[in-house]
């Protein structure tokens, strides 16, 4: 798990725009896609998740469902991302199986990270680190928590919250294995080019 972690936004990507934008991001090299939709229309969410799953398989991309363990199971997603108040990691593991990828939101807390690690999470997400369009009121996190969490947990870590081309390298240099991007990716004039630009940040000069 390394590189651009794309997260969808139902407000930013309504209707068919969602699938067009996601395909562009995948063509640009996004390695992980998280489907995030807080609407109550379960049928619409199921249909969208099924279509996104197909796209991710076509582009060899990991497909993660936000917050909804049962939906992840129904569509055969690679895994689920859980917030602090969502279903437990234990329930997700029991429902999705040992091979599922389970991510955990930790905000800026090393304690949350260690608890998620003990519960069986596969990666840890931290943020916000910068001003965020998607979650402007999310609690701020200190960048040094990335290195601390990697050291104590041994798990991959994701930086999220206000990630742009101008600041992504800061999070990566602090130890982020993945950068989770919403607005700077899906609001870009050229989504494929934006995805390629973010993904290139993980390529070493001699590669």
Backbone bond lengths (Angstrom), bond angles and torsions (degrees), N, CA, C in turn:
res aa  C-N    CA-C-N  psi(-1)  N-CA   C-N-CA  omega(-1)  CA-C   N-CA-C  phi
1 X - - - 1.449 - - 1.514 108.67 -
2 X 1.331 114.83 99.16 1.453 120.84 -176.37 1.519 109.47 -149.01
3 X 1.326 116.50 129.91 1.458 119.10 173.96 1.513 114.27 120.27
4 X 1.318 114.62 -152.00 1.463 121.64 -175.58 1.525 111.43 -76.38
5 X 1.319 115.22 125.61 1.463 123.66 178.19 1.531 105.80 -111.40
6 X 1.327 116.01 100.48 1.468 121.71 -176.31 1.525 110.20 -85.58
7 X 1.327 116.30 134.99 1.464 121.66 178.56 1.518 109.17 -123.39
8 X 1.322 116.04 126.86 1.460 120.15 -178.38 1.527 111.09 -78.09
9 X 1.324 114.74 160.37 1.464 122.55 179.51 1.520 106.90 -138.06
10 X 1.326 117.03 115.50 1.463 120.89 -174.99 1.523 112.36 -66.04
11 X 1.328 118.31 -25.72 1.460 120.99 177.62 1.531 110.43 -75.25
12 X 1.312 115.58 -38.15 1.456 121.65 -178.23 1.531 111.90 -77.77
13 X 1.349 115.25 -29.78 1.466 120.83 -173.62 1.526 111.39 -127.23
14 X 1.327 117.90 71.80 1.471 119.94 -179.63 1.534 111.56 -76.53
15 X 1.336 114.82 150.98 1.463 120.92 172.15 1.516 114.32 56.01
16 X 1.338 115.14 -138.52 1.459 121.37 -176.72 1.523 112.59 -65.99
17 X 1.308 116.75 -19.89 1.462 120.01 179.86 1.530 111.07 -58.67
18 X 1.328 115.70 -30.87 1.461 120.80 179.45 1.525 111.31 -56.66
19 X 1.322 116.32 -49.65 1.465 120.48 -173.14 1.529 111.62 -73.39
20 X 1.322 115.58 -35.94 1.465 119.21 176.70 1.521 110.60 -64.58
21 X 1.326 115.81 -43.36 1.463 120.60 -178.71 1.521 111.18 -66.87
22 X 1.324 116.87 -43.14 1.459 120.84 -179.81 1.523 110.87 -63.49
23 X 1.325 117.07 -43.13 1.466 118.56 179.26 1.526 110.58 -61.99
24 X 1.318 117.29 -38.80 1.463 120.45 177.30 1.528 110.46 -62.21
25 X 1.327 116.68 -42.92 1.466 120.43 179.36 1.526 111.31 -63.80
26 X 1.315 116.47 -38.66 1.463 120.43 179.58 1.525 110.88 -69.41
27 X 1.316 116.05 -38.96 1.466 119.80 176.20 1.526 110.80 -63.30
28 X 1.321 116.40 -30.99 1.455 121.51 178.51 1.515 113.88 -77.65
29 X 1.333 116.48 -10.65 1.458 119.19 174.70 1.507 116.87 112.02
30 X 1.332 119.46 10.52 1.467 120.74 177.17 1.528 109.50 -56.03
31 X 1.324 116.96 132.35 1.464 121.67 -175.63 1.515 113.06 -93.43
32 X 1.327 116.65 -26.08 1.470 121.82 -179.61 1.517 107.59 -136.03
33 X 1.330 116.11 138.44 1.461 120.94 174.93 1.515 108.86 -124.01
34 X 1.327 115.66 128.55 1.466 120.71 174.19 1.525 108.81 -110.23
35 X 1.326 115.24 124.70 1.464 120.75 176.05 1.517 107.68 -88.84
36 X 1.334 114.78 115.08 1.468 120.91 -178.52 1.523 108.63 -122.36
37 X 1.306 116.10 114.40 1.459 122.24 179.97 1.522 107.61 -147.70
38 X 1.330 116.68 113.01 1.462 121.60 -175.31 1.527 112.81 -90.92
39 X 1.333 118.06 9.03 1.459 120.18 -178.53 1.530 110.60 -68.78
40 X 1.327 115.56 163.24 1.465 120.89 -179.06 1.521 112.46 -96.62
41 X 1.322 117.47 5.16 1.462 121.70 -179.92 1.524 109.19 -84.75
42 X 1.331 115.73 89.03 1.460 120.55 -173.89 1.522 112.75 -64.36
43 X 1.326 116.97 -35.64 1.458 119.95 179.85 1.521 110.65 -65.20
44 X 1.331 115.50 -45.74 1.467 119.83 -180.00 1.530 110.24 -63.39
45 X 1.320 117.49 -40.88 1.454 121.22 179.96 1.527 111.07 -65.18
46 X 1.314 116.57 -38.66 1.466 120.43 178.35 1.529 110.97 -65.05
47 X 1.333 116.83 -44.70 1.467 120.52 179.69 1.522 111.21 -63.98
48 X 1.333 116.36 -41.40 1.462 120.36 179.48 1.523 110.47 -65.34
49 X 1.322 116.73 -43.51 1.462 120.92 -179.53 1.524 111.33 -62.30
50 X 1.328 116.95 -39.05 1.464 120.58 178.84 1.533 110.85 -62.75
51 X 1.325 116.54 -42.96 1.471 120.28 179.81 1.527 111.21 -67.64
52 X 1.304 116.72 -39.30 1.464 120.30 179.37 1.527 110.87 -68.17
53 X 1.311 115.99 -35.26 1.466 119.76 177.27 1.524 110.91 -60.78
54 X 1.325 116.32 -42.86 1.463 121.02 178.47 1.524 110.53 -61.49
55 X 1.334 116.68 -45.43 1.463 120.63 179.51 1.531 111.11 -60.92
56 X 1.311 116.23 -43.28 1.462 119.65 -178.91 1.524 111.61 -64.99
57 X 1.306 117.01 -39.12 1.471 119.43 177.57 1.525 110.49 -64.55
58 X 1.308 116.75 -39.67 1.465 120.48 -179.97 1.523 111.81 -63.16
59 X 1.323 116.17 -30.73 1.461 120.22 -176.47 1.524 113.14 -108.25
60 X 1.331 116.63 13.90 1.463 121.97 177.42 1.518 111.42 53.67
61 X 1.319 115.25 47.90 1.460 122.23 -178.01 1.528 110.08 -115.07
62 X 1.314 116.97 139.54 1.465 121.78 176.85 1.528 109.10 -68.96
63 X 1.335 116.67 131.78 1.466 121.75 -178.22 1.521 110.19 -113.08
64 X 1.321 115.31 119.94 1.461 123.03 -176.99 1.533 109.24 -119.04
65 X 1.329 116.13 138.22 1.463 121.88 174.71 1.522 109.11 -100.09
66 X 1.308 117.06 135.40 1.458 121.38 178.23 1.521 110.71 -81.96
67 X 1.311 115.31 122.60 1.476 123.35 166.99 1.524 117.47 70.46
68 X 1.324 120.04 -15.34 1.464 121.37 -169.52 1.531 110.67 -115.18
69 X 1.320 116.24 93.67 1.470 121.90 -178.25 1.515 111.29 -62.46
70 X 1.324 116.70 -42.70 1.461 120.03 -176.55 1.524 111.62 -66.58
71 X 1.327 117.06 -39.38 1.461 120.03 177.56 1.526 109.88 -64.80
72 X 1.323 116.89 -40.83 1.463 120.43 177.72 1.521 110.73 -58.80
73 X 1.325 116.36 -40.47 1.464 120.43 178.86 1.524 111.27 -68.18
74 X 1.317 116.59 -41.09 1.469 121.48 -176.54 1.525 112.11 -63.48
75 X 1.328 117.39 -38.78 1.463 119.96 -175.02 1.527 112.84 -99.29
76 X 1.324 117.16 -0.95 1.458 119.92 179.09 1.505 114.11 71.70
77 X 1.334 116.64 35.07 1.467 120.75 177.74 1.521 110.32 -64.93
78 X 1.328 115.93 161.09 1.460 119.77 178.01 1.514 112.42 -70.83
79 X 1.345 115.34 -21.88 1.439 117.20 -179.19 1.511 112.95 177.27
80 X 1.327 114.87 -164.60 1.464 121.22 -174.80 1.525 108.85 -143.39
81 X 1.331 115.33 149.76 1.458 120.30 173.63 1.523 108.35 -112.50
82 X 1.319 116.65 130.42 1.457 121.98 -173.42 1.521 111.94 -118.19
83 X 1.332 115.28 134.46 1.451 121.76 172.40 1.513 110.22 -84.84
84 X 1.325 116.11 177.38 1.461 120.57 -176.25 1.523 112.90 -65.94
85 X 1.345 116.63 -26.64 1.464 119.83 -177.58 1.529 112.85 -106.25
86 X 1.329 117.48 10.54 1.464 121.36 -179.99 1.525 110.92 -87.59
87 X 1.326 116.14 -171.44 1.457 120.52 175.92 1.526 110.42 -55.70
88 X 1.308 116.25 156.79 1.457 120.43 -177.59 1.528 111.20 -74.91
89 X 1.319 114.88 156.41 1.458 120.20 175.59 1.522 109.92 -62.42
90 X 1.331 116.90 -36.93 1.466 120.94 179.27 1.528 110.84 -61.40
91 X 1.335 116.89 -43.22 1.466 120.34 178.23 1.523 111.09 -64.62
92 X 1.322 115.95 -41.98 1.462 119.90 179.19 1.523 110.53 -61.94
93 X 1.321 116.83 -43.47 1.466 120.44 -179.58 1.527 110.87 -64.66
94 X 1.314 115.77 -43.20 1.466 120.03 179.68 1.523 111.01 -63.33
95 X 1.336 116.57 -38.79 1.461 121.13 -176.56 1.522 112.54 -78.40
96 X 1.326 116.99 -41.18 1.465 121.53 -171.71 1.522 113.80 -96.33
97 X 1.323 117.58 -18.59 1.455 119.97 177.30 1.522 113.66 98.42
98 X 1.320 114.75 169.64 1.462 121.32 -174.35 1.526 113.19 -67.08
99 X 1.331 117.02 -26.98 1.458 119.73 -176.67 1.529 113.52 -84.84
100 X 1.323 117.03 -8.54 1.463 120.54 -178.36 1.522 110.65 -66.80
101 X 1.326 115.25 148.56 1.459 121.88 176.15 1.525 108.34 -97.62
102 X 1.314 115.92 117.64 1.464 120.87 -177.02 1.523 109.44 -116.35
103 X 1.335 114.91 118.72 1.455 120.86 178.13 1.507 111.29 -104.06
104 X 1.317 115.85 154.09 1.463 120.46 -177.44 1.518 110.93 -132.13
105 X 1.320 115.91 132.92 1.460 121.90 172.62 1.525 109.33 -75.65
106 X 1.320 116.32 129.73 1.465 120.54 -179.11 1.520 112.66 -120.60
107 X 1.344 117.51 -4.43 1.467 122.97 -174.32 1.537 108.60 55.65
108 X 1.314 117.60 -117.54 1.459 118.94 178.57 1.512 112.04 -118.08
109 X 1.322 116.34 20.79 1.459 121.15 -169.20 1.529 113.05 -103.84
110 X 1.320 116.19 120.15 1.458 120.53 173.39 1.523 110.38 -67.34
111 X 1.327 117.51 -33.43 1.463 120.99 178.11 1.529 110.36 -62.02
112 X 1.344 116.92 -44.92 1.462 119.93 176.50 1.528 110.78 -59.48
113 X 1.328 115.89 -40.22 1.462 120.92 -179.08 1.521 111.42 -63.38
114 X 1.315 117.28 -43.54 1.456 120.86 -178.61 1.524 111.04 -68.94
115 X 1.331 116.71 -35.38 1.462 119.78 176.51 1.526 110.89 -66.26
116 X 1.338 116.17 -42.25 1.468 120.14 178.64 1.521 110.69 -65.59
117 X 1.319 116.63 -38.23 1.464 120.95 178.11 1.523 110.55 -61.96
118 X 1.321 115.98 -46.47 1.467 120.85 179.51 1.525 111.97 -63.21
119 X 1.333 115.79 -31.97 1.468 120.45 -179.00 1.527 112.06 -78.74
120 X 1.343 117.46 -12.22 1.458 119.80 176.10 1.511 116.28 108.47
121 X 1.342 118.16 21.10 1.463 120.40 177.51 1.527 110.19 -66.36
122 X 1.334 115.40 154.71 1.462 121.56 179.55 1.523 112.50 -101.26
123 X 1.318 117.27 -22.62 1.463 120.95 173.60 1.520 108.57 -153.28
124 X 1.343 115.11 161.22 1.465 121.46 -175.46 1.523 109.19 -124.57
125 X 1.322 116.18 134.43 1.468 121.13 -179.16 1.524 110.36 -111.91
126 X 1.339 115.62 133.64 1.468 121.73 -177.56 1.521 110.59 -127.52
127 X 1.317 115.86 146.80 1.453 121.16 176.68 1.522 109.45 151.67
128 X 1.329 118.80 173.97 1.446 123.11 13.31 1.526 111.45 -88.94
129 X 1.329 116.21 148.46 1.448 121.77 179.13 1.526 112.81 -100.94
130 X 1.343 115.77 -22.95 1.460 121.25 -178.08 1.529 108.55 -135.76
131 X 1.324 117.84 174.31 1.467 121.20 178.34 1.527 109.54 -62.93
132 X 1.320 116.07 130.89 1.461 121.06 -172.00 1.521 112.28 -114.80
133 X 1.345 116.55 132.71 1.454 121.62 172.62 1.528 110.58 -71.20
134 X 1.325 116.68 -40.55 1.461 121.87 -172.75 1.518 112.39 -75.01
135 X 1.351 116.17 -43.16 1.463 120.92 -179.63 1.537 109.26 -132.64
136 X 1.331 116.46 75.07 1.472 119.54 -175.70 1.519 113.84 -64.03
137 X 1.336 117.54 -24.56 1.460 120.63 -177.36 1.527 113.47 -99.50
138 X 1.326 116.56 7.98 1.463 119.42 178.39 1.520 109.85 -65.22
139 X 1.338 117.44 144.99 1.469 119.39 -179.05 1.524 111.26 -64.07
140 X 1.316 115.77 144.07 1.465 121.00 -179.60 1.524 110.63 -76.61
141 X 1.331 115.24 151.91 1.459 121.30 178.28 1.526 109.17 -126.92
142 X 1.331 115.37 152.88 1.461 121.01 176.92 1.525 109.37 -89.76
143 X 1.323 116.71 137.21 1.461 121.19 -175.88 1.522 113.67 -61.22
144 X 1.324 117.43 -28.76 1.463 118.91 -177.46 1.524 113.32 -67.96
145 X 1.333 117.12 -12.38 1.464 119.07 178.37 1.525 111.28 -66.80
146 X 1.324 117.19 -23.63 1.467 120.52 179.44 1.523 110.79 -63.37
147 X 1.318 116.82 -50.82 1.466 120.58 179.31 1.518 111.26 -66.07
148 X 1.316 116.25 -39.91 1.463 119.57 179.62 1.523 111.46 -61.24
149 X 1.338 115.43 -44.37 1.462 119.56 -178.88 1.524 111.62 -66.31
150 X 1.332 117.20 -40.50 1.464 120.26 177.64 1.522 110.81 -61.88
151 X 1.312 116.05 -41.70 1.468 120.99 -178.53 1.525 111.70 -64.95
152 X 1.312 116.59 -44.59 1.464 120.42 -174.29 1.524 113.50 -84.82
153 X 1.342 117.85 -25.98 1.467 120.04 -175.61 1.526 113.48 -104.84
154 X 1.328 116.12 -31.44 1.454 119.32 -174.95 1.515 113.75 75.14
155 X 1.332 116.80 9.22 1.466 121.46 -177.62 1.533 110.77 -99.87
156 X 1.345 116.75 156.58 1.463 119.93 172.16 1.527 110.17 -63.07
157 X 1.333 116.01 147.55 1.465 119.73 179.86 1.529 110.25 -124.12
158 X 1.327 114.46 145.78 1.459 123.13 -178.75 1.521 108.77 -115.17
159 X 1.326 116.28 134.23 1.462 121.42 172.58 1.515 108.62 -100.44
160 X 1.327 116.61 131.98 1.462 121.08 -178.24 1.527 109.22 -139.37
161 X 1.313 115.20 152.08 1.460 119.70 174.52 1.504 113.14 109.92
162 X 1.340 116.87 94.45 1.454 121.24 175.91 1.517 114.39 73.82
163 X 1.342 117.63 23.24 1.462 120.73 -179.81 1.528 109.65 -71.88
164 X 1.333 116.14 127.72 1.465 123.15 178.12 1.526 108.60 -133.10
165 X 1.337 116.12 175.03 1.462 119.53 175.45 1.529 111.17 -61.66
166 X 1.304 116.33 -30.72 1.461 120.12 -176.20 1.523 113.54 -75.02
167 X 1.337 117.43 -25.56 1.463 118.45 -175.65 1.528 114.57 -121.29
168 X 1.318 118.39 -6.26 1.469 120.69 -176.33 1.527 111.62 -56.90
169 X 1.328 116.41 -38.37 1.470 119.75 -177.34 1.528 111.11 -63.45
170 X 1.325 117.20 -27.10 1.466 120.23 179.39 1.526 109.87 -64.95
171 X 1.330 115.96 -46.80 1.470 120.43 178.84 1.522 111.20 -65.36
172 X 1.334 116.43 -40.67 1.468 119.90 -179.72 1.526 110.39 -64.66
173 X 1.317 116.77 -42.20 1.464 120.61 179.22 1.526 112.10 -66.34
174 X 1.327 116.47 -23.50 1.460 121.14 177.61 1.529 112.01 -86.07
175 X 1.337 116.65 -0.05 1.463 119.39 174.26 1.509 116.67 116.01
176 X 1.332 118.57 1.18 1.465 120.14 -179.49 1.524 110.98 -63.44
177 X 1.313 116.69 125.83 1.466 121.97 174.54 1.522 110.80 -80.91
178 X 1.315 115.05 -27.37 1.457 121.44 -179.84 1.518 108.87 -139.11
179 X 1.329 116.32 148.33 1.456 120.95 171.77 1.521 107.65 -116.44
180 X 1.326 115.81 123.34 1.465 121.50 -179.88 1.520 108.50 -91.55
181 X 1.331 115.53 123.12 1.463 120.37 -174.40 1.522 109.76 -128.68
182 X 1.313 115.92 134.80 1.461 122.53 176.39 1.529 108.77 -115.68
183 X 1.318 116.49 -78.16 1.460 121.95 -170.90 1.522 113.11 -65.73
184 X 1.327 117.75 -45.00 1.464 120.01 -177.19 1.520 112.52 -67.94
185 X 1.319 116.29 -13.98 1.463 120.74 175.27 1.519 111.15 -96.95
186 X 1.323 116.71 -58.47 1.460 120.52 -170.23 1.531 114.50 -83.59
187 X 1.326 116.93 -7.98 1.467 119.60 172.07 1.526 111.33 -101.30
188 X 1.329 116.62 3.78 1.461 120.57 -179.45 1.526 110.73 -70.96
189 X 1.321 115.90 150.49 1.466 120.79 178.04 1.518 110.79 -64.89
190 X 1.327 117.22 -34.80 1.459 122.78 177.37 1.524 107.45 -127.46
191 X 1.324 116.65 97.10 1.464 121.80 -173.85 1.524 111.11 -65.97
192 X 1.315 117.28 -41.66 1.460 119.82 179.70 1.522 111.24 -60.42
193 X 1.321 116.42 -44.28 1.462 120.48 179.25 1.523 111.17 -65.91
194 X 1.329 116.46 -39.42 1.464 120.14 178.19 1.523 110.70 -62.65
195 X 1.338 116.80 -44.41 1.463 120.75 178.94 1.521 111.03 -61.37
196 X 1.325 115.96 -43.38 1.461 120.04 179.23 1.519 111.06 -62.83
197 X 1.320 116.48 -37.98 1.456 120.60 179.08 1.518 112.10 -65.10
198 X 1.323 116.85 -43.77 1.471 120.31 178.31 1.524 110.31 -65.74
199 X 1.319 116.88 -43.78 1.458 119.91 -177.58 1.528 111.00 -65.18
200 X 1.309 116.99 -33.90 1.463 120.86 -178.89 1.522 111.78 -64.05
201 X 1.323 116.87 -23.68 1.459 120.72 179.25 1.531 112.00 -62.46
202 X 1.324 116.52 -18.62 1.459 120.86 -179.30 1.527 112.83 -96.48
203 X 1.317 116.54 1.22 1.464 120.94 179.89 1.518 110.12 -92.85
204 X 1.311 116.96 123.82 1.453 120.69 179.24 1.536 109.17 -72.75
205 X 1.324 117.06 151.27 1.462 121.18 -176.17 1.519 114.25 -54.58
206 X 1.336 118.64 -32.04 1.452 120.71 -177.27 1.515 113.69 -89.44
207 X 1.350 117.07 6.01 1.462 120.04 -179.74 1.515 110.12 -97.54
